[in-house]
Amino acid sequence: MPRVMRLMVFVAVVVAASFAGAGLTWSGGAGAVASATAVQAGITIVPRLAAAAPAAVGKGAYAASSTPLRNNPGGAVVGTVTPGTPLSVTETRGSDAHVSVQGWSSAGSNAIVAAVGQRVVLVSLTAPDQAQRQTGAQTKDTYGTVWTQVTVTGWVAAGALTADVQTVWAHGREVYESHCSTCHSLYAPDQYTANQWPGTLQPMADRAGLSGDDLVLVLKYLQTHAKTQ
């Protein structure tokens, strides 16, 4: 390849790398030329993912996956925050973030859910006696069950948070489609209500080998996009 062409490729690659380092995406133009001609020049371009932005105090965030909730940084696990759960970041300390979650809990339950009467779990407490909880108003549903408004606080890994919840749902959709389309046509998320999905999904999950964190993610994705009535 002529020396001038090699120089052009080198400059384009350096500029593209600078864009990537800034967390930007460059497509078309000189970037396309660089991609096409770099192969001819024997240059290998390795894309690099931008690092996740650190959790910001006073800002909202979401759990990117099933995330352990601890009573202090590096301390005992008191529960699990489910994927896509909205969180308020109140403090950061090293690689940990102090967060709060608001929801509702029925009498005798260790699950914090999104709304009264709904089974969309935000936090599942495994050690409720060690969890930091503040209770608020109470109400009853149509069945007479008492529900209490609850705010749970604790520590999570800051790297387990994301500012873009749509990336969580996109991943949930991918896992759902890859596991549940082999036996039958996929059910649309809005084909069932949020309370119907747990019982509907479990038999399919058993046959499709969907379990653990993947099952929790898919269930939360389907419930979040379920029909309201």
C-alpha positions in Angstrom: 0.0 0.0 0.0 1.3 3.5 -0.8 2.9 5.5 2.0 0.2 8.2 1.8 -2.6 5.7 2.2 -0.9 4.1 5.2 -0.6 7.6 6.8 -4.3 8.3 6.2 -5.2 5.0 7.8 -3.0 5.7 10.8 -4.5 9.1 11.4 -8.1 7.8 11.0 -7.4 5.0 13.4 -5.9 7.4 16.0 -8.9 9.7 15.7 -11.3 6.8 16.0 -9.5 5.6 19.1 -9.8 9.1 20.6 -13.6 9.1 20.0 -13.8 5.6 21.6 -11.8 6.8 24.6 -14.3 9.6 25.1 -17.2 7.1 25.0 -18.4 8.3 21.6 -19.4 6.3 18.5 -18.0 7.2 15.1 -19.5 5.8 11.9 -19.2 6.6 8.3 -16.8 9.1 6.7 -13.1 8.6 7.5 -14.0 6.0 10.0 -15.5 3.8 7.3 -12.4 4.4 5.2 -10.2 3.4 8.1 -12.2 0.2 8.6 -12.0 -0.8 5.0 -8.4 0.1 4.4 -7.0 -1.0 7.7 -7.6 -4.6 6.6 -5.6 -4.0 3.4 -2.8 -2.4 5.5 -2.7 -5.4 7.9 -3.8 -3.3 10.8 -6.2 -4.8 13.4 -8.7 -2.5 15.1 -10.0 -3.8 18.4 -13.2 -2.0 19.5 -13.3 -1.0 23.2 -16.5 -0.6 25.2 -16.8 2.7 27.1 -16.5 2.3 30.8 -19.8 2.6 32.8 -20.4 6.0 34.3 -19.9 6.0 38.1 -23.1 6.2 40.3 -23.9 9.8 41.1 -25.1 10.8 44.5 -28.6 12.3 44.3 -29.3 10.7 41.0 -31.5 7.9 40.0 -30.1 4.6 38.8 -31.3 1.0 38.0 -30.0 -2.4 39.0 -28.4 -3.8 35.8 -28.9 -7.4 37.0 -29.8 -9.3 40.2 -27.7 -7.4 42.7 -26.9 -8.4 46.3 -28.0 -5.8 48.9 -25.7 -5.5 51.9 -26.1 -3.8 55.3 -22.7 -2.1 54.9 -19.9 -2.1 52.3 -18.6 -5.6 52.1 -21.0 -6.7 54.9 -23.6 -9.4 55.1 -26.1 -9.8 52.3 -29.6 -9.0 53.5 -31.4 -9.3 50.2 -31.3 -9.1 46.4 -32.4 -6.2 44.2 -34.0 -7.5 41.0 -33.0 -6.2 37.5 -34.4 -2.9 36.4 -35.4 -1.8 39.9 -35.2 2.0 40.3 -32.8 3.2 43.0 -31.8 6.5 44.6 -28.1 6.8 45.2 -27.5 8.6 48.5 -23.8 8.0 49.0 -20.7 6.4 47.3 -17.8 4.9 49.1 -15.1 3.4 46.9 -16.7 0.8 44.6 -19.9 0.7 46.6 -23.0 2.8 46.5 -25.6 3.4 49.2 -29.1 3.2 47.7 -32.7 3.3 48.7 -35.7 1.5 47.2 -39.3 2.4 47.8 -42.2 0.0 47.4 -44.9 -2.0 49.2 -44.9 -5.1 51.3 -47.8 -7.2 52.4 -48.2 -8.6 55.9 -45.8 -11.5 56.6 -43.9 -11.1 53.2 -40.2 -10.4 52.8 -40.7 -9.1 49.3 -40.8 -5.4 48.4 -43.0 -5.0 45.4 -43.7 -2.1 43.0 -47.4 -1.5 43.9 -50.2 -2.7 46.1 -51.5 -6.1 45.0 -48.8 -6.6 42.3 -46.2 -9.3 42.3 -43.5 -7.3 40.6 -40.6 -7.8 43.1 -38.2 -5.0 43.5 -36.2 -6.4 46.5 -36.3 -9.9 48.0 -35.1 -9.7 51.6 -33.3 -12.9 52.8 -32.4 -11.4 56.2 -35.2 -9.0 57.0 -34.2 -8.7 60.6 -30.8 -7.2 59.5 -32.2 -5.0 56.7 -32.6 -1.3 57.2 -36.3 -0.5 56.6 -38.5 2.4 57.2 -42.3 1.9 57.1 -44.9 4.4 56.1 -48.6 4.5 55.2 -50.8 1.4 55.3 -53.7 0.3 53.1 -55.8 -2.7 52.3 -56.5 -4.3 48.9 -59.8 -5.7 47.8 -59.1 -9.0 49.5 -58.5 -7.3 52.9 -54.7 -7.8 52.8 -52.8 -5.1 54.7 -50.0 -3.5 52.7 -47.3 -1.2 54.1 -45.3 1.3 52.3 -41.6 0.5 52.8 -38.3 2.2 52.1 -35.3 -0.2 52.1 -31.7 1.1 52.2 -28.4 -0.7 51.9 -25.2 -1.0 49.9 -24.7 -2.4 46.4 -21.7 -2.6 44.0 -21.6 0.7 42.1 -20.7 -1.2 39.0 -24.0 -3.1 39.1 -25.9 0.1 38.4 -26.9 1.6 35.1 -28.5 4.9 34.2 -30.3 3.4 31.2 -33.0 0.9 32.1 -33.7 0.2 28.5 -30.4 -1.8 28.2 -31.7 -4.0 31.0 -35.0 -4.7 29.2 -33.2 -5.3 25.9 -31.1 -7.9 27.5 -34.1 -9.5 29.1 -35.8 -9.6 25.8 -32.8 -11.3 24.2 -32.7 -14.0 27.0 -36.4 -14.5 26.7 -36.3 -15.0 22.9 -33.3 -17.2 23.0 -34.7 -19.6 25.6 -38.4 -19.6 24.9 -38.8 -19.6 21.1 -37.6 -23.2 20.6 -40.8 -24.9 21.7 -43.5 -22.5 20.5 -44.1 -19.0 19.2 -43.3 -16.4 21.8 -46.0 -14.9 23.9 -46.1 -11.1 23.8 -45.3 -9.5 27.1 -48.7 -7.8 27.1 -50.6 -11.1 26.6 -50.7 -11.5 30.4 -50.8 -9.3 33.4 -47.9 -8.8 35.8 -49.6 -11.2 38.3 -50.3 -13.8 35.7 -46.7 -14.0 34.3 -45.0 -15.9 37.3 -47.4 -18.9 37.0 -47.3 -18.7 33.2 -43.5 -18.5 32.8 -42.4 -21.1 35.3 -43.6 -24.2 33.3 -42.0 -22.8 30.2 -38.8 -22.0 32.1 -38.6 -25.6 33.4 -38.7 -26.9 29.8 -36.4 -24.3 28.4 -33.7 -24.6 31.0 -34.3 -21.0 32.2 -33.3 -20.6 35.8 -31.4 -18.5 38.3 -30.6 -14.9 37.5 -31.8 -15.3 33.9 -35.2 -16.4 35.0 -35.5 -13.4 37.4 -34.5 -11.1 34.6 -36.9 -12.5 32.1 -39.8 -12.4 34.6 -39.1 -8.8 35.5 -38.9 -7.9 31.8 -42.3 -9.6 31.0 -44.0 -8.1 34.1 -42.7 -4.6 33.4 -44.2 -4.8 29.8 -47.3 -6.7 30.8 -50.9 -5.6 30.2 -52.4 -3.6 33.0 -55.8 -5.4 33.2 
